[in-house]
Amino acid sequence: MQIDRRDTIKLLALGGAGIALGNTSPAAPAVAAPGANGEGQTVREPARELPVDASYDVVVVGGGIAGVAAAVAAARLGAKTALLEKEYALGGLATLGNVVVYLPLCDGRGNQVMAGLGEELLRVSIRDGNAKIPEPWEREATPEERAKQRYRLTYNAASYILSLEEFIVENKVDLWYDTRFCNVITENDRIAAVVVENKSGRRALRCRMVVDTTGDADVCAMAGEKTVSHPNNVASAWYYYSIGGKIKLDPCSQNFPKDPRKDPGHGRSYAGDNARDVTEQILHARRMVRERLAGFREKNQRQDIYPTTLATFHGFRMTRRLDGAVVLQHEDAHRWFEDCVGLTGDWRKAGPVFALPYRTLIGVRNKNLATAGRCISSEGEAWDVTRVIPTCSVTGEAAGTAAALACQGDCTLHDLPVPELQAQLRKQGVILDRKLVEG
C-alpha cells in the first residue's frame, strides 16, 4: 500500500501504554483533581492528526548492534527499511557506552558458533585497522589451537561509530537520528504504525513489520505484549582517562549478579524502565567515576590524571524483555530447538552452547512484531548470556531476515515457515548446527 506523506493518522494520546483511535470526549475535564505535589493527577492530551512521514516494509526501533544487524538483514533482502535511533550515533552500549569488547564468537573449545552478520559486524568494528582478528581465527587452524584463544577482540569506540554509520548507508537503510519512539497504532493483531518525535514534531511511520531492538522492550510494552522487568541493575559507567599522557579504559562498575533476578547485595539497585531510576543510576555511576579518578590521583601521587571520554549512554545490563511463547533458560544449554535461528556460546565460560528459538523473538499478541538483542524472551542467567554484542548481532539478523521474508510472502511472522527462514539464514552464513549444540 502506497502512503502519501500528506496522509495523517488520528491518535488519542493516553497516559501509560494504552492506545486508542478517535477523538477525546468534549465533556471530559482537561485536568483531574489535583493530588499532593501533583501525584495521582492526570491530564488529558487532545486528539490530533499526525502526519505520516513515510511508509516502510520494516521499521527497526533502536540503533544498537541488534538494530544495525536487523536493519541490514532486512534491507539486503529488498525490504524498504527504516532504522530509528534516539541518539546521534549507532551502537548503543557498544560505542556510546564504551563497552568496547566484542565478546567471543566461539564456544571456548575451538568451535565457531556465530557467523553471518555476527562475524561481519566484528570485522566492521576494525575496518580502520584499530585492532586485529586473533591469529588462530584469521587462518586455517585446528580446534586445539583455537581453544587457546577465544574469537574476540577489543576495538575503538569512535572507529566503530564511524564504521557502523557507513555500513548502514552502504546497505541502503533509511536512518533516522534524533528520533524517539513514543507509541504504536495497532489494527487488530498488528502494528499499523509507529509514533515518533523528532525536530519535525510528533509524526507517524506506517509499517508492515516492526523489530524492537530498543534493549528495553519499549515497543513490546507499548503494543500490549506481556513483558518482564528486573530492577536489579547496578551503577556502571565505563570511561577512558589519561595518566602521564597515556589513555586507559576503566570498566567502572559495581559487581552485578549473573542472574538478574537476584539482588546485587551492595545497596541501591535500579530499574531501567523507570524514569527516575534511569537518572539516579547515571548520577550514581558518574559519582563513582569522580571517586575513582580521585583515588587514582591519590594512589599515584600525581594530578595529571583526568577523564578523556565518558560514557554518554546508560550502563544498564538487563531491564525489560519480552515474555514470549518460549522463554530461554540457562538449563537450555546444549538443548536443540527445531525452530532454532542462531547459536550462541557463553561469553563467561567455555563449553555451553545455546540454540536460539525463533519463538523467543516474536510477539505473542502482535503478529508483525519481532524482538532482537537484550530484550528477547530469555530469563535469568540465559538473559545474561544473550544480552551481549555478538548474540545481539545473531538475533538481530534472524529478526530482520524474518521480517523481510514475511513481507515477501505477505504473511505474518507467526505464519512464516520456519524451514524457509532457516534456509535463508544458512545462505547468509548463519551457523545452525545441531551437533555444536548437543556436543
Helices and strands as residue ranges (DSSP letters): E 8-13, E 19-20, G 36-38, E 48-61, H 65-76, E 81-84, G 92-94, E 101-102, H 116-124, G 135-137, H 143-146, E 153-154, H 157-170, E 174-176, E 180-187, E 190-198, E 201-212, H 218-222, E 227-229, E 239-243, E 246-250, H 275-300, E 305-309, E 320-322, G 330-332, E 340-345, E 353-357, G 358-360, E 369-371, G 373-375, H 380-386, H 389-409, H 418-427, H 434-438
